[in-house]
Amino acid sequence: MRCEECANKLDRYVDRELTNTEALEIQLHLEGCPDCMDNYEFQEHLKRLVKHSCDCDTAPKAFRDKLRQMLT
């Protein structure tokens, strides 16, 4: 696998959206390519930061109530 192909599939790899075969190809490439591994580690870290940031905040109660009312 070339680095360009790895870069094009890395987002889906991080999100676990690839087939088992594609994921294995990416994993094997990452094990032998420090530059792509750095990119993967950055994306994985960024995903964890975003998840953590989103888990900390809750919408105001009035907003949630209004949204629930609109959706029902």
C-alpha positions in Angstrom: 0.0 0.0 0.0 1.2 3.5 -0.8 1.1 6.3 1.7 -1.4 8.2 -0.4 -3.9 5.3 -0.3 -3.4 5.0 3.4 -4.0 8.7 3.9 -7.2 8.5 1.9 -8.6 5.6 4.1 -7.2 6.7 7.4 -10.4 8.6 8.6 -12.5 5.5 7.9 -9.9 3.3 9.7 -10.0 5.5 12.8 -13.8 5.3 12.7 -13.7 1.5 12.2 -15.6 1.8 8.9 -13.4 -0.3 6.7 -13.7 -4.0 5.9 -11.5 -6.4 7.8 -9.3 -6.8 4.8 -8.9 -3.0 4.3 -8.2 -2.5 8.0 -5.6 -5.2 7.9 -3.9 -3.6 4.9 -3.8 -0.2 6.7 -2.5 -1.8 9.9 0.3 -3.5 8.1 1.2 -0.3 6.3 1.2 1.7 9.6 3.5 -0.8 11.2 6.1 -0.2 8.5 5.6 3.5 7.9 6.5 6.0 10.7 5.0 9.0 8.8 1.6 7.4 8.4 1.7 6.1 11.9 2.3 9.6 13.1 -0.7 10.8 11.1 -2.8 7.9 12.5 -1.8 8.7 16.1 -2.6 12.4 15.6 -6.1 11.6 14.2 -6.8 9.1 16.9 -5.8 11.6 19.6 -7.9 14.3 17.9 -10.9 12.0 17.9 -10.5 11.3 21.6 -10.2 15.1 22.3 -13.4 15.8 20.4 -15.2 13.0 22.1 -14.1 14.2 25.5 -15.1 17.8 24.7 -18.5 16.7 23.6 -19.1 14.5 26.6 -18.5 17.4 29.0 -21.1 19.8 27.8 -24.9 19.4 28.1 -27.3 21.6 26.2 -29.4 23.9 28.5 -32.6 22.3 29.8 -34.8 24.8 28.1 -33.2 24.1 24.8 -33.5 20.3 25.3 -37.2 20.7 26.3 -38.0 22.8 23.2 -36.2 20.4 20.9 -38.0 17.4 22.4 -41.3 19.3 21.9 -40.5 20.0 18.2 -39.5 16.4 17.6 -42.6 14.8 19.1 
